[in-house]
Every structure is written in structure tokens, then in C-alpha cells.
Amino acid sequence: MLLKVELRRFFTRRFGMVMSLATVAAMAVILIIAMANSHKPSADEIAYAESEAAAARIDMAPRFDECQRMSPLPAVVDGEENWLSGQDCAQYDPDLIDAANYLYGSVSFTQDVPPLMYVFGCLIAMAGMVTAASFVGAEWPTGGMTNLLLWKPRRMEVFFSKLGASLITITAGAFGLTGVFLLLMWVITSVGGYVGDVNSTWLGEFVEQVLRMAALPVMLTVVGFSIAMLGRRTAAALGALAAYAVVFEFGLRIIGQFIPGLYFLELFTLSPYVIGWLIGRYEIVDYGSSYSNYGDYVEPTTITIDRVGGSIVLLLFTLVLVGAAAWVFKRRDVANG
Amino acid sequence: MRRKVWHSEVMQVTVVCEISGLRKSFRTLRRGPVVAVDGLDLVVHRGEVHGFLGPNGCGKTTTLRALLGLVRADAGIMRVFGEPLPERLPHVVNRVGAIVEAPNFFGNFTGFQTLRLLASSVGIPDARVHEVLEIVGLRDRARQNVKAYSLGMRQRLAVASALLKKPELLILDEPANGLDPAGIREMRELMQSLAANGVTVLVSSHLLGEVEQLCDTVTIVSRGRRVHTGKVADVIASQSTGDVRVLVADPEAALPVLAEAGLEAHRVNEHIVVPRMNDPAFVTRTLGEKDIWVSELVQLKPDLETVFLQLTGTAPVAGRYPQVDDSVRVPPPPLPVSAPVAETITVTPESGGPA
């Protein structure tokens, strides 16, 4: 019953609506830029692109076969380096070569929407984080939390109802906005660009990408909610985000890249794990180790974050944060707004 | 044994709220632990309107917050409807309506939305929301955003939220805060009518005139401890000095007569005040025997405000600015007495002990 009430509270608040409109506005900007930079390709352009694509498919087929054969094998096979070891062979898949690759000045659905989805997904994730933080952060100083606890003293019920309401609404909103975005991109590329070859291989890859992206709004919703719950202010989440970006994503990365031997500091940022989860592979390279004392090139020390590693770290980070927020909320004295 | 069980049942029926030895301190970085409540006791019986009084910072709000599960007590026993708190709070919370301290609400919700969200969390129908808005006089402002409400209107909304559950115990922290004179009177009448219908009210307030008119019993606290408790009339009587004020035509003639009779009378303006006078009729008779006729005789009784200031030691002193922590410190209750451990001495004829 409390979850239903919290869902109603979420929809009654204007902030969620404002953030949705802001996301729609950003989406509109992306679409307008796409439209402005696109033209409908002529028959000649399409014929040229299709012939180029056909030739590329023929070239790529043996590489794809080799990749499928070699990628499961270790990095060194029979004393020779296996550079395909652990590679994602989708990049060589001939079925993913589309005539759209060879069209210039036209926005294509199959080629341009997947990268745009990363931008759009990050936008939704940020909106989700701020909305979730505001949902709980605004409750503390306005006395809403105190009033609710006077009615519902079981704090964990309150905590998880609020978290559940945030997750349900933001996830539903994310999928809804993504649907609208894809529909509009389809219309734009149909009318003023090129749709491309929406075959089952492309569709499978794209659906997988969208589902992976969906984890980001979910994660950031939980993160924003937890920090705002810990700090009892929306600003706590926004401040933490700003501090994290400056100290970790910029500070640690710069130190790691410029001070020899500290390349591993990048491990303490979240972006490598996010990229590992989304793309499947991220490498933290110690470029300082790529030359020996005699100036010879040697293989640099590399830390690889794959999809499994990325997902485990992100999951643990989120769980620890939400666990800490729940524990503090359970024990906290509600003495002041 | 049988009598004990009966007594316990009677206690459960009549005592609605019971606090014993409640302690709570807050940790602060600069001042270390600050003791807010220091062994407080409080008992509220069914159907009473009980005033919970004390100077600023004496621990009233912390006590109410502890009772309502908002802060964790360090020690002590709390019971509401016989159920131990905070463990059983979820089981009794639907019988308790409460407002604690400042009436804060989310500003962008209307009064109706605010109450409706609370009501729907426990399945109270919208009709009851309209009912309480009518009771507190916010019917016509129900669709207005709370941020446009005055302090008094927010206070009314807070009271409405406390009434939503049709509570058996109403806990109100400063309910008259910000109310206009009519609102204060309405609040008093509302509490009186609730009490008449069997609702027990625990009210904290600084409006001691209101408390005196409204409450059956009071508990006065200072620096986290109980200073006095009992029926309002008894608490006032306990601090009464028995002074008598007399008006006669010629006070200068009356003073030596009273002195001759052994009374320490003194003149205050046109009146004579006779302190600690248990038998006012003696004054009338003494003066009458000397043909001095009394035209007015009033037994001076302090009001609750005076008693409160006396008991808490917060009465203003000329030329001094009392600080919030300057109120009376009540000595801690005596520790439970335990029998001293007997020392066993073995007396033998060789040790030369008593014969």
C-alpha cells in the first residue's frame, strides 16, 4: 500500500515532470541537429553504398571466421601471440556491414542511432539520478519524512517503498522516452535520411545495447537516492556528483596518466567499469612501461576490465551505497528537518 | 497473586502513556554529548488532557520524538496503551495522532494532497480528509498550495493530519504556535471536545493560561527531569503561600491591630497583605473587634505561570538575562538501595573476640 502511495507522491511532485521535460528538450536538440545535418540519399548514392557494402562483406567474412575460431583461445597459442584472444567478434560480423556505412551527409537509423543511444541513455541516467535524489532529498527539510514516519514507523518499509517508487517510475520513464526517441529517429531517417538494413543481427545487437544502457538509469537512480538519503538533501547528491567528477574522474585520471606507476588509480573511478559493462572491454594501460631501459618497445602493462568485471564492480558499488543508506536511515535520529 | 493481576489490568486500562527513566543525549562535535532528557518520568491517564510543560531546551520535544519513534532513547521505559515502545510502536501507531514541533509540509502540495497521501498510506478514505479539513477550518483553502499557507494555517493542517486517524491518544507539540486568538480558542475547544469524547491528549505548550484552562493534569520538566506533576489545581496549590490581601478604609490604623494579634502584615498600595495566612476569618474577626471593617478580602493564589516560573527557576530577574540552560536542575533520583554485603568474621577463643 505504501508503494502505491509513494508512486502517487512521485507523480504528484512537479520536479519529476520538470526533469522529464528537460530530457525531452535535450532529445529535441539531438533530433533537430540530426535533421539539420541530413539529406535523403539519391538512388545513385544508395547504389554506390550498397556495392561498397557488398565488397566489404566479402572482405570481412574470413576475418569473422578467424575471430570466431581464435577468440576463445588463450593469448599465446603454440608460442605465437593470439591477438584475437578474448575479442568481441561482432566488429567483424559481415551481417553488421550496412550500406549506410558508405553514405555521407545522411543520418541513418542503423548506423547513427546506436551511438546516439549512449548519449541519450546517459542523459536519462543523469535525469533519473537527480529526480530520485530530489524525491527523497526534498522530503527531509520540508518535514515530509517526519510526517511520514509518524504514520509509518517501520523505517525499512518507508525506505524501500520510496526506492521502489523511484525505480519503477524512472525506469518506466526511461523506456518511454527511449521509445519516443527511437520512433522520432525512425521518422527522421525515413523522411530525410536513410533507415539502413534492420536485419535480425543488427536488431539483436541493438536490443542488447539498449538493455545494457537501461542498467545505467537504474544504477544512478539508486545512487542518487542513497546519497540524498544519507545527506538528507537533494544538494548532497548533486554535490557528491560534482565532487566525484572533479576529484576522481578528472583528478585521479590526470594523476594516473602523468605520474609514472600510478596508472592503476583509474581503477578507483567508475567510468572504466561502465565502459566495460557497455562495450565489453576497457583497458587501463601503463604507457610508461611500453619502453624498456634500452628504449626498446615492450608490451605495456595493461589492466583489462571486461563485461563481467565491470558489472560486478558496479553492482557492488551500488549495493554498498544503498546498504549504507538503509542502515543509516534505520538508526538515524529524526531530530531536525 | 490474583490481586496483582487485577491491578496490572487496571493499570493497562487507565494509563495510556507511561514514561519512566527516559534518557537521551545527542553527540555534537564541538560540545561532546549533550544530555537532552535525563531520567524523565511521565504518566498520562485515559481521557485526561495532560499538559507537558518546561522551558526551552528542557527536553519536551525530544521526549515526544522518542515516544513516537523518531529518536532512539538511550535508556528508560516507554509504554503506550500498555505496549512497550519503540518495539511495538507499529502496532499502536494507528491509535496515536501526533504533531511534533514546527508544522512542516512539502510546499508544492495542496493541503488536500498532503493529507490524502498520509491517509491513503493506511487506507483512510478521502471523506475523512474532507472532514478534518472542515474541523480545522481549512475547507476553503484545501486546494491551495501549502507554501501559500500562513504559520497558523500550517499548524491547522498539522492538527488535521493528527486527527485523520481518529486517534485515541493525541500528542500535540505546541499546537497553538502561530495561531490567531480565534484559532487558539478553537484549538482549546477542539481539545476539550476530543477529551469529552474519550480521547486522551498530551499537549506541550508555553501558553500557560491556555494550559491552566484546558488541562486536567500537568508535568513540569526542567533540564530533562520532572520537577512536578499532578492535577493542575494541586500543582498550583502546592506553591501557594497563603497570602491574604485586605482592603480597609484606614490601613494605617489596621496595621498595628494586626501586629498586636501576631500577624506580619504590610502595606501594598491601598491594600494590606498578610502573608502565610491559613485562616482568613481570623483577620476579619481581629479587625472587626477594633471596629475596622474589611471591605475586601482576597486569598492570593498564584497562577500556573507563576508556579511554572518558580518551579523551573526561570522567573525574570531585574538586571540579568537568564540563559536557556539556567533553569532548575533537579537532583537525580536516589539510586536503588542495596543491603551492604555482610562480612563474615570467624571468632575463635584465640583471636580474642567478644565473649
Interface residues (C-beta under 8 A of the other chain):
Chain A: M1 L2 K4 V5 R8 R9 T12 R13 R14 A138 E139 P141 T142 G143 G144 T146 N147 L148 L149 L150 W151 K152 P153 R154 R331 D333 V334 A335 G337
Chain B: F26 T62 R65 L68 G69 L70 V71 R72 P86 L89 P90 V93 A98 V100 A102 P103 N104 F105 F106 G107 N108 F109 Q113 L117 L118 S120 S121 V122 G123 S161
